[in-house]
Amino acid sequence: ANGFRVVTAPSYQTLFRMLQHRRFDYFPRSVLEIWDEAARYAGQGLVVDRCLLIQYPAAVYFFVREDDEDLAERLETGLQRALEDGSYQALFLKHYGAALQQARLSERRRIVLENPLLPPGTRITPALHPEN
């Protein structure tokens, strides 16, 4: 999709070794995980690019038992309220604000990709950080 050739691997750790051995040129990571991974794989000749931002829409799903409609409704209502009153963003920034600041997203060249795997009509909440 999006004109990129995708390389797969049998495991997450294998992807880092494949990048190190030049099996591909880059390994896009979430801004929420890149800094921990960079520290974990430090000294292996890998660096975090400081110029590009690849934006790829994705969804997060909560699965409940099919017969537990009450729980599904409570989850949906609670998440909607948290989004509306700002408490979701506050919690999100409490946990991920430092990573977002470190990434300096507003200084990067943004490449926006399409996600052909998202079902039609999927609602994507806009990015929950000040630099979107």
CNS distance restraints for C-alpha pairs under 8 A (distance, minus, plus):
assign (resid   1 and name CA) (resid   5 and name CA) 7.90 0.50 0.50
assign (resid   1 and name CA) (resid 114 and name CA) 7.77 0.50 0.50
assign (resid   1 and name CA) (resid 115 and name CA) 7.76 0.50 0.50
assign (resid   1 and name CA) (resid 116 and name CA) 7.17 0.50 0.50
assign (resid   2 and name CA) (resid 113 and name CA) 6.37 0.50 0.50
assign (resid   2 and name CA) (resid 114 and name CA) 6.64 0.50 0.50
assign (resid   7 and name CA) (resid  24 and name CA) 7.45 0.50 0.50
assign (resid   8 and name CA) (resid  15 and name CA) 7.80 0.50 0.50
assign (resid   9 and name CA) (resid  14 and name CA) 6.32 0.50 0.50
assign (resid   9 and name CA) (resid  15 and name CA) 6.16 0.50 0.50
assign (resid  10 and name CA) (resid  14 and name CA) 6.96 0.50 0.50
assign (resid  11 and name CA) (resid  15 and name CA) 6.93 0.50 0.50
assign (resid  12 and name CA) (resid  16 and name CA) 7.46 0.50 0.50
assign (resid  13 and name CA) (resid  17 and name CA) 6.93 0.50 0.50
assign (resid  14 and name CA) (resid  18 and name CA) 6.12 0.50 0.50
assign (resid  15 and name CA) (resid  19 and name CA) 6.16 0.50 0.50
assign (resid  15 and name CA) (resid  27 and name CA) 7.69 0.50 0.50
assign (resid  16 and name CA) (resid  20 and name CA) 6.18 0.50 0.50
assign (resid  16 and name CA) (resid  27 and name CA) 7.92 0.50 0.50
assign (resid  17 and name CA) (resid  21 and name CA) 6.21 0.50 0.50
assign (resid  18 and name CA) (resid  22 and name CA) 6.21 0.50 0.50
assign (resid  18 and name CA) (resid  23 and name CA) 5.21 0.50 0.50
assign (resid  18 and name CA) (resid  24 and name CA) 7.06 0.50 0.50
assign (resid  19 and name CA) (resid  23 and name CA) 5.71 0.50 0.50
assign (resid  19 and name CA) (resid  24 and name CA) 5.66 0.50 0.50
assign (resid  19 and name CA) (resid  25 and name CA) 6.61 0.50 0.50
assign (resid  19 and name CA) (resid  26 and name CA) 6.70 0.50 0.50
assign (resid  19 and name CA) (resid  27 and name CA) 7.09 0.50 0.50
assign (resid  20 and name CA) (resid  44 and name CA) 7.32 0.50 0.50
assign (resid  20 and name CA) (resid  45 and name CA) 6.85 0.50 0.50
assign (resid  20 and name CA) (resid  46 and name CA) 6.79 0.50 0.50
assign (resid  28 and name CA) (resid  54 and name CA) 7.48 0.50 0.50
assign (resid  29 and name CA) (resid  33 and name CA) 6.83 0.50 0.50
assign (resid  29 and name CA) (resid  34 and name CA) 5.78 0.50 0.50
assign (resid  30 and name CA) (resid  34 and name CA) 5.98 0.50 0.50
assign (resid  31 and name CA) (resid  35 and name CA) 7.62 0.50 0.50
assign (resid  31 and name CA) (resid  99 and name CA) 6.72 0.50 0.50
assign (resid  31 and name CA) (resid 100 and name CA) 6.65 0.50 0.50
assign (resid  31 and name CA) (resid 103 and name CA) 6.96 0.50 0.50
assign (resid  32 and name CA) (resid  96 and name CA) 6.30 0.50 0.50
assign (resid  32 and name CA) (resid  99 and name CA) 6.08 0.50 0.50
assign (resid  32 and name CA) (resid 100 and name CA) 7.22 0.50 0.50
assign (resid  33 and name CA) (resid  37 and name CA) 6.31 0.50 0.50
assign (resid  34 and name CA) (resid  38 and name CA) 5.96 0.50 0.50
assign (resid  34 and name CA) (resid  48 and name CA) 7.61 0.50 0.50
assign (resid  35 and name CA) (resid  39 and name CA) 6.27 0.50 0.50
assign (resid  35 and name CA) (resid  99 and name CA) 6.95 0.50 0.50
assign (resid  36 and name CA) (resid  40 and name CA) 6.16 0.50 0.50
assign (resid  37 and name CA) (resid  41 and name CA) 6.05 0.50 0.50
assign (resid  38 and name CA) (resid  42 and name CA) 5.74 0.50 0.50
assign (resid  38 and name CA) (resid  46 and name CA) 7.67 0.50 0.50
assign (resid  38 and name CA) (resid  47 and name CA) 7.06 0.50 0.50
assign (resid  38 and name CA) (resid  48 and name CA) 7.01 0.50 0.50
assign (resid  41 and name CA) (resid  46 and name CA) 7.41 0.50 0.50
assign (resid  42 and name CA) (resid  46 and name CA) 7.09 0.50 0.50
assign (resid  50 and name CA) (resid 103 and name CA) 7.60 0.50 0.50
assign (resid  50 and name CA) (resid 108 and name CA) 7.08 0.50 0.50
assign (resid  51 and name CA) (resid 107 and name CA) 7.33 0.50 0.50
assign (resid  51 and name CA) (resid 108 and name CA) 4.77 0.50 0.50
assign (resid  51 and name CA) (resid 109 and name CA) 6.06 0.50 0.50
assign (resid  52 and name CA) (resid 108 and name CA) 5.07 0.50 0.50
assign (resid  52 and name CA) (resid 109 and name CA) 4.87 0.50 0.50
assign (resid  52 and name CA) (resid 110 and name CA) 6.07 0.50 0.50
assign (resid  52 and name CA) (resid 111 and name CA) 7.40 0.50 0.50
assign (resid  53 and name CA) (resid 105 and name CA) 6.93 0.50 0.50
assign (resid  53 and name CA) (resid 108 and name CA) 5.78 0.50 0.50
assign (resid  53 and name CA) (resid 109 and name CA) 5.87 0.50 0.50
assign (resid  53 and name CA) (resid 110 and name CA) 4.67 0.50 0.50
assign (resid  53 and name CA) (resid 111 and name CA) 6.07 0.50 0.50
assign (resid  54 and name CA) (resid 110 and name CA) 5.96 0.50 0.50
assign (resid  54 and name CA) (resid 111 and name CA) 4.84 0.50 0.50
assign (resid  54 and name CA) (resid 112 and name CA) 6.05 0.50 0.50
assign (resid  54 and name CA) (resid 113 and name CA) 7.19 0.50 0.50
assign (resid  55 and name CA) (resid 110 and name CA) 6.91 0.50 0.50
assign (resid  55 and name CA) (resid 111 and name CA) 5.99 0.50 0.50
assign (resid  55 and name CA) (resid 112 and name CA) 4.74 0.50 0.50
assign (resid  55 and name CA) (resid 113 and name CA) 6.01 0.50 0.50
assign (resid  56 and name CA) (resid 112 and name CA) 6.34 0.50 0.50
assign (resid  56 and name CA) (resid 113 and name CA) 5.19 0.50 0.50
assign (resid  56 and name CA) (resid 114 and name CA) 6.41 0.50 0.50
assign (resid  56 and name CA) (resid 115 and name CA) 6.53 0.50 0.50
assign (resid  57 and name CA) (resid 113 and name CA) 7.51 0.50 0.50
assign (resid  57 and name CA) (resid 114 and name CA) 6.92 0.50 0.50
assign (resid  57 and name CA) (resid 115 and name CA) 6.09 0.50 0.50
assign (resid  57 and name CA) (resid 124 and name CA) 7.20 0.50 0.50
assign (resid  58 and name CA) (resid 115 and name CA) 7.25 0.50 0.50
assign (resid  58 and name CA) (resid 118 and name CA) 7.33 0.50 0.50
assign (resid  58 and name CA) (resid 124 and name CA) 7.31 0.50 0.50
assign (resid  59 and name CA) (resid 118 and name CA) 7.65 0.50 0.50
assign (resid  59 and name CA) (resid 122 and name CA) 7.87 0.50 0.50
assign (resid  59 and name CA) (resid 124 and name CA) 6.58 0.50 0.50
assign (resid  64 and name CA) (resid  68 and name CA) 6.55 0.50 0.50
assign (resid  64 and name CA) (resid  71 and name CA) 7.32 0.50 0.50
assign (resid  64 and name CA) (resid  72 and name CA) 6.45 0.50 0.50
assign (resid  65 and name CA) (resid  69 and name CA) 7.98 0.50 0.50
assign (resid  68 and name CA) (resid  72 and name CA) 6.53 0.50 0.50
assign (resid  69 and name CA) (resid  73 and name CA) 6.08 0.50 0.50
assign (resid  70 and name CA) (resid  74 and name CA) 6.17 0.50 0.50
assign (resid  71 and name CA) (resid  75 and name CA) 6.09 0.50 0.50
assign (resid  72 and name CA) (resid  76 and name CA) 6.22 0.50 0.50
assign (resid  73 and name CA) (resid  77 and name CA) 6.02 0.50 0.50
assign (resid  74 and name CA) (resid  78 and name CA) 5.88 0.50 0.50
assign (resid  75 and name CA) (resid  79 and name CA) 6.03 0.50 0.50
assign (resid  76 and name CA) (resid  80 and name CA) 6.06 0.50 0.50
assign (resid  77 and name CA) (resid  81 and name CA) 6.14 0.50 0.50
assign (resid  78 and name CA) (resid  82 and name CA) 6.13 0.50 0.50
assign (resid  79 and name CA) (resid  83 and name CA) 6.15 0.50 0.50
assign (resid  79 and name CA) (resid  88 and name CA) 7.54 0.50 0.50
assign (resid  80 and name CA) (resid  84 and name CA) 6.18 0.50 0.50
assign (resid  81 and name CA) (resid  85 and name CA) 6.00 0.50 0.50
assign (resid  82 and name CA) (resid  86 and name CA) 5.87 0.50 0.50
assign (resid  82 and name CA) (resid  87 and name CA) 4.96 0.50 0.50
assign (resid  82 and name CA) (resid  88 and name CA) 4.79 0.50 0.50
assign (resid  82 and name CA) (resid  89 and name CA) 7.87 0.50 0.50
assign (resid  83 and name CA) (resid  87 and name CA) 6.60 0.50 0.50
assign (resid  83 and name CA) (resid  88 and name CA) 5.29 0.50 0.50
assign (resid  83 and name CA) (resid  89 and name CA) 6.88 0.50 0.50
assign (resid  86 and name CA) (resid  90 and name CA) 6.24 0.50 0.50
assign (resid  87 and name CA) (resid  91 and name CA) 6.14 0.50 0.50
assign (resid  88 and name CA) (resid  92 and name CA) 6.01 0.50 0.50
assign (resid  89 and name CA) (resid  93 and name CA) 5.99 0.50 0.50
assign (resid  89 and name CA) (resid 128 and name CA) 5.96 0.50 0.50
assign (resid  89 and name CA) (resid 129 and name CA) 7.71 0.50 0.50
assign (resid  90 and name CA) (resid  94 and name CA) 6.07 0.50 0.50
assign (resid  91 and name CA) (resid  95 and name CA) 6.47 0.50 0.50
assign (resid  92 and name CA) (resid  96 and name CA) 5.88 0.50 0.50
assign (resid  92 and name CA) (resid  97 and name CA) 7.26 0.50 0.50
assign (resid  92 and name CA) (resid 128 and name CA) 7.60 0.50 0.50
assign (resid  93 and name CA) (resid  97 and name CA) 4.19 0.50 0.50
assign (resid  93 and name CA) (resid  98 and name CA) 7.78 0.50 0.50
assign (resid  93 and name CA) (resid 128 and name CA) 7.99 0.50 0.50
assign (resid  93 and name CA) (resid 129 and name CA) 7.33 0.50 0.50
assign (resid  96 and name CA) (resid 100 and name CA) 6.34 0.50 0.50
assign (resid  97 and name CA) (resid 101 and name CA) 6.17 0.50 0.50
assign (resid  97 and name CA) (resid 129 and name CA) 7.76 0.50 0.50
assign (resid  98 and name CA) (resid 102 and name CA) 6.07 0.50 0.50
assign (resid  99 and name CA) (resid 103 and name CA) 6.22 0.50 0.50
assign (resid 100 and name CA) (resid 104 and name CA) 6.74 0.50 0.50
assign (resid 100 and name CA) (resid 105 and name CA) 7.18 0.50 0.50
assign (resid 100 and name CA) (resid 129 and name CA) 7.57 0.50 0.50
assign (resid 101 and name CA) (resid 105 and name CA) 7.62 0.50 0.50
assign (resid 104 and name CA) (resid 108 and name CA) 7.11 0.50 0.50
assign (resid 105 and name CA) (resid 131 and name CA) 6.27 0.50 0.50
assign (resid 105 and name CA) (resid 132 and name CA) 7.71 0.50 0.50
assign (resid 106 and name CA) (resid 131 and name CA) 5.58 0.50 0.50
assign (resid 106 and name CA) (resid 132 and name CA) 7.45 0.50 0.50
assign (resid 118 and name CA) (resid 122 and name CA) 6.51 0.50 0.50
assign (resid 127 and name CA) (resid 132 and name CA) 5.86 0.50 0.50
assign (resid 128 and name CA) (resid 132 and name CA) 7.51 0.50 0.50
